[in-house]
Amino acid sequence: MAEKTEKCLPENEQFFHKERIKYSPEEEARLEREHFWRIVDAFRYYRIHVQEMVKRAERQFLSLPKEHQALLPGVMTNLTRVSECANSNDEVLQAIVNNSIHMFENIEYGDREDPRRCLSSTFDMDKLKSTIKQFVRDWSETGQAERDSCYQPIIQEIQRLFPSDRYDVSTVTVLVPGAGLGRLAWEIARLGYICQGNEWSFYMLFSSNFVLNRCEKSHPIPRRKPQSLPPSSDFSMVAGDFAEVYTEPDSWDCVATCFFIDTAHNVIEYIETIWKILKPGGVWINLGPLLYHFENMANELSVELSYEDIKAAIVKFGFQIEVENESVPTTYTENDRSMLLYVYDCVFFVARKPEEKQYNGLTEPGLPPAAKSARREDIDQLT
Ligand SMILES: C[S@@+](CC[C@H](N)C(=O)[O-])C[C@H]1O[C@@H](n2cnc3c(N)ncnc32)[C@H](O)[C@@H]1O
């Protein structure tokens, strides 16, 4: 735990520290190694996967009667374009994965057991495609409007609550759990706050390591050169499960969650962790929907609470809700050229852990500890 708050490297390189999860028998280590290599494989096989899809589409098209094909002059050209785009994506993905093998400060994943066996599945490929979309959300010009709707309300609230004319912002600590590709955390650090992102998916960790530490120039992605943080900024990323990594009580001035709380097996566990790690007087800023991540997944604990239930629990912990807006429309990795567009009607709130540990006439929360969620112990645990 002590190393997780490592400062930036001199050239502003962010540390990636793989936080060891409590259980560490040999089998767990083997499963985690296998998981790591499975994600590496997903990156390595992306091009083959897309080319196979393109070939299949071409075969389907060419199986049509010639007179039908003649009515569709753009189809083959379009498929060639898809193939070219996949090749361009692949160049970036290979650069990402080549920079990821030794990215963690304190853990190595050794050699693969059988290098000839491809470990990744369709499920992994879907995760990889979501990661590519996350690049657009976080680091492209196209994602600007989405970032404005999701990240700006949080950033503005941090600036309102910790204004630079009243605070030495270089001492204000902000934690962003479920940081994705790190843009929100990076923006907060750019404003001078001490900011740490936390993430547990290897897809996101590999990719954010690349975008934050290895991108030398601005391109369409990243539109802005991430290393251009002021030299004095204090920005880091920590790998691991939020509820397992962050156990130090009273240690953060602010926890900022964006599209995160519904990733929990048990959202009360997240609330409990946030309550514990915030300093007295600290604030939790949240924006997001409740699209429970583990809903409908067999053999997964998934407690799908309404916002009303969550709010009641937050208040029972002792938080004071200072700001609340139950209808903030946002998108998430939107493709505005698609015929299917989703709009999330998000909830936004600011909840403060009171300075005094006294509320509801009690001096201590007096709450029983929330049930410990059965974290996935299979090889999917880090996705
Ligand atoms: C829906 S995404 C949101 C990402 C980012 N906050 C944004 O708004 O774009 C949720 C993120 O939380 C991460 N995540 C899920 N469970 C986590 C956990 N227990 N600890 C840390 N990160 C987690 C996921 O890997 C994913 O990157």
The ligand as an SDF file (V2000), in Angstrom:
LIG
                    3D

 27 29  0  0  0  0  0  0  0  0999 V2000
  -18.2420    2.6130  -17.2040 C   0  0  0  0  0  0  0  0  0  0  0  0
  -16.5260    2.7660  -17.0350 S   0  0  0  0  0  0  0  0  0  0  0  0
  -16.2990    4.5060  -16.6590 C   0  0  0  0  0  0  0  0  0  0  0  0
  -14.9030    4.9890  -16.9490 C   0  0  0  0  0  0  0  0  0  0  0  0
  -14.7140    6.4850  -16.7030 C   0  0  0  0  0  0  0  0  0  0  0  0
  -14.9500    6.8350  -15.3380 N   0  0  0  0  0  0  0  0  0  0  0  0
  -15.5910    7.2810  -17.6250 C   0  0  0  0  0  0  0  0  0  0  0  0
  -16.5040    7.9520  -17.1450 O   0  0  0  0  0  0  0  0  0  0  0  0
  -15.3610    7.2160  -18.8350 O   0  0  0  0  0  0  0  0  0  0  0  0
  -16.2680    2.0160  -15.4420 C   0  0  0  0  0  0  0  0  0  0  0  0
  -14.8100    1.7720  -15.1850 C   0  0  0  0  0  0  0  0  0  0  0  0
  -14.6440    1.2810  -13.8620 O   0  0  0  0  0  0  0  0  0  0  0  0
  -13.7030    0.2180  -13.8800 C   0  0  0  0  0  0  0  0  0  0  0  0
  -13.9750   -0.6270  -12.7070 N   0  0  0  0  0  0  0  0  0  0  0  0
  -15.0110   -1.4710  -12.5360 C   0  0  0  0  0  0  0  0  0  0  0  0
  -14.9590   -2.0400  -11.3310 N   0  0  0  0  0  0  0  0  0  0  0  0
  -13.8530   -1.5440  -10.7170 C   0  0  0  0  0  0  0  0  0  0  0  0
  -13.2740   -1.7430   -9.4390 C   0  0  0  0  0  0  0  0  0  0  0  0
  -13.8340   -2.5700   -8.5510 N   0  0  0  0  0  0  0  0  0  0  0  0
  -12.1470   -1.0770   -9.1340 N   0  0  0  0  0  0  0  0  0  0  0  0
  -11.5820   -0.2260  -10.0290 C   0  0  0  0  0  0  0  0  0  0  0  0
  -12.0920    0.0040  -11.2590 N   0  0  0  0  0  0  0  0  0  0  0  0
  -13.2120   -0.6440  -11.6030 C   0  0  0  0  0  0  0  0  0  0  0  0
  -13.9520   -0.4580  -15.2090 C   0  0  0  0  0  0  0  0  0  0  0  0
  -12.8580   -1.2430  -15.6220 O   0  0  0  0  0  0  0  0  0  0  0  0
  -14.2290    0.7220  -16.1180 C   0  0  0  0  0  0  0  0  0  0  0  0
  -13.0560    1.2200  -16.7010 O   0  0  0  0  0  0  0  0  0  0  0  0
  1  2  1  0
  2  3  1  0
  2 10  1  0
  3  4  1  0
  4  5  1  0
  5  6  1  0
  5  7  1  0
  7  8  2  0
  7  9  1  0
 10 11  1  0
 11 12  1  0
 11 26  1  0
 12 13  1  0
 13 14  1  0
 13 24  1  0
 14 15  1  0
 14 23  1  0
 15 16  2  0
 16 17  1  0
 17 18  1  0
 17 23  2  0
 18 19  1  0
 18 20  2  0
 20 21  1  0
 21 22  2  0
 22 23  1  0
 24 25  1  0
 24 26  1  0
 26 27  1  0
M  CHG  2   2   1   9  -1
M  END
$$$$
